[in-house]
Structures are given as C-alpha cells and as structure tokens.
Amino acid sequence: VWASDRSGAMQLETAPLNAIAAPPDTLSWRMNDAATRGNVRVASRVTRAIYSPSVSPDGIHVAAVMERVKGFEIVVAPLDTLGAIVRNVWYPQQPQAVASLVATVPPLAPSTSYALARQLLPYYWVPQVGTGRDGQSTYGFSTSAVDILERHAWSADALIEPERGEVDGAIAYRYRGLGVPTLDLSVSQSWDATFGVVDSLRRPIGSIGRRRRFATASASFSRARIRTSLSAALGVQYELRDFNATVDSLLGSAGSLLRTGTRYPSVFASAGFSNARRGGRGISIEEGVSLSASSVYRWRQDMPSLGAWRHSATARAYVPLNLPGFSRHVLMTRVAGAFTSDNAQTELSVGGVSGASSELVPGVVIGDPSRTFPVRGVVPGAQRGSRALGASVEYRAPLVMIRNAPAPLSLFADRLSLTVFSDAARAWCPGALAKINTTLCERPGERDGWIASAGAEIVLDMAVQYDAPFRLRFGVAAPYVAPAGIARGGSVYVTLGTLF
C-alpha cells in the first residue's frame, strides 16, 4: 500500500505481495478493463490528499494522514483491496467502518495520548556561517520542528560575531490548528549598518553600529481551488532601532535619538488572486493571471504625526504559445504601481535587476534582491520618488532539456531556456513635494522621465544535491530610453531566481 499523485491527486494505490517478485506494471491502473488492469489498483478517491499509509502488523487495518479543510487528521480504516471506492473516504468495506475517521487506533497495542511537546523538540542542528555588518564572519546554527499534523511549526536561527559578540537571529512560529486563518508570530534581530564618523578635518573618529529588532504577528487567509486561489493577510509589526559606538561620545547627549533609539509600529494588509498554472516540464508559469496588492501604515512612536501610508499593486499575465520545444513558449507581462504619503521617510526606487540572492561563502553573495520596479541594465536606485510605475514584457522559449549530464559536486542541470525582455519604469514626486522633500524626491528637473531597457537572458534550471532547486540567469541589458543623468552603457549580470 502506497501513496501516489500520478492520477492528479495524492491517492492510495495497492498491489498484491505476490506481484513483488515480478514488478507490476505501475501504469496499469489507467486501464478500464479489469482483465487488463494488472496488479496495481487505485484504492481511494479523496478530494484533497492522503499521505503516509501504514499497514497494521496483523494486516487488517491501514492508518494514514488525510488532508481536510481544517488541516491534517490521522485516519484508520479496514484494509480492503477489493471493495468499492467511496468519495472522500478509503477502503470502505462497510458504511459503519468509516463513520468515524478521526484518530482511532485498533486495539493491537497500548495507545498513548497525542504528545505535542515531544514532537516540537528540536531533533537536528545545522551549522551556519554568515557575514557581519563590517564583513566579519559570523557563526551559528539553525533548527526547526513540526508536529505530525502540521498544526504547530517553529524555526530558529542564530549567528554570532565573536569579536563584538553581536548576535543576528530569528524565531518564528506558525499555528494551523484553526485551518483558516494561519497564525504567524516572529521576532528577529540584526546588526545591519555601520556609519563612519569624521571630524571637521575629515579624520576618522569612530563608527556607529545599528541594531534593528522586529516583532511581527499576522493572520493569513487562503481559499484554494483547483483552478483559482485567493489569499489575504493582516498583521502588525513593531520595530526597535538602537545604536552602539566605538567611542561613547559619538552617541551624543543622554536624550539623543542615538542613545534612546527609535520605535516604529506599523500595520499591514495584503490580498492576492491567481489562476496561473504551469506544466510539469514548463520553463515558467504558462497561463493565467496573478493579482496582488498591499498597504502599510508606519509611524514613529515618539512622533505619531510622521505616520505614512505606502500602497502598492502588481498584476501579471501569462499567455502560452504552442511552438516547437519540450515545453510551451510563454509571452508574459507584469505591471506594478505604488505611492506613499508625502511625509514618508522611505522612497520608492527604480532600477536594477530583480531576483533572489544567496551567500555562497562568507562575504560572497550572488544574486539580487526582489525589486518592485526593476529596470535591467540600469543601476539600482537610479530614480526615486513618492510615486512609481513600472512594466515588463518577456518572451520565454525552451532551448534544451538536459539529460545524462555530468553532475560534479552534486550540481544537477535540468533545463535551459531563453528570455527576451523589455523593462520600463518611472519614479517621481508631485511638483510641490519635490521642492521641499529632498530625501524622498529627486531635485526638480533631475533624472525626470521614463527609463526603458531591453535585453536577453539565458536561464539554467538546476539543483544542488538534487532536492534544492535554483534558477540561474545570465543576462545582458541596456537602456534605450533614459533621461539626463542615467548612464546608457548597459550591463552584463548573473543573478538567481525569477522576475515573475
């Protein structure tokens, strides 16, 4: 008895033990004629999924984990490989045998109550090496645990810089016992910046380090269907910033912000809809649309008047093209927009490559962060403002499905594809705001206008140790529309992840 998803959903399948000596045709379950169906039989028809079947020692019962609307349940039923299949249950020999599919265990051995605390004890430790705020190596570990029903899950990591004793770390907890919503709690700390201080003659005096702490609570809602999904999230966050210095006098007087630190509460909400889908061998999402929007209100605790809104929305659309290749070609577009309050302290920026980043060894980082308004071929932050619009158009074509290639150092190549693209974006401030807020806005008349670029990427889908997938992108891009002050030389880049 085993579980398989080849019929389209995770179902149970069976084969008689006497067929093991001569391996059965595992595709014979597709046959409609019982005489030609062979030894393999699909023995369940559940709406969601069923996992990890286990036959009792006496061969009479089977236990498994079934996914339901409110999460996972342990279910037990008689082992019947010949009875009719009934919707949303499995192995039903008699109606009363499946009247209760909750965690009931046949009296084959002494049973114990569900021990949650024991399952949430950490059972592994992974060493970690990172980089501190000044480039020094940091050392630590990560671990996590989840119970068998996946109602409770937590993870933790910590890195320490030995010379200063500065600790970066995070602890996160997720509760799925309600089904919907999913509840998340997390706290984190990071030393993320160093500011050098010089005297009037520009001689170094010392440096100031910044530590940021976050406490976040959120509730996530989802409504997944076969073709569509809806999601939403509500949450609150509290940020604490404080500082230390190599020379104490650099922190100023007793009441200065560098000594007292600053506090930033915020509330946020987001929502999304998607009916996008892809094929098993696809080089990308191939068909459908994806919509998302978010809003954040953030203020400084000692000066609530500095509170500011930030709203953003993104739409993506994918159109498949049935052209030659091992998968469908795809034409896709992405449009994004955002605006902030006029008193916001954080600008919207345009430019750069969007993707994902990973630290290969301490101090060696490959890739780029995710950006809302990327323009490949232009430096990050080439333009800033309180309003921003951006769009990208891509054509993706499959090139090679890689088979039987050498895999040195456990690196496995899978697929190679080509992307041809054009990006365009613009950030600006309303005329009156541009004259008074030089932190948020460009100076009037500087770098004012649309930026657009075009280029191409070779995309390699690969895996590290088979089960850690990566997307590696080699690209070249150059702007063909740019205002004065924006370099038009273009760039060659290597990054990870995908734009959308």
Disulfide bonds with the S-S distance in Angstrom:
Cys429-Cys441 2.02
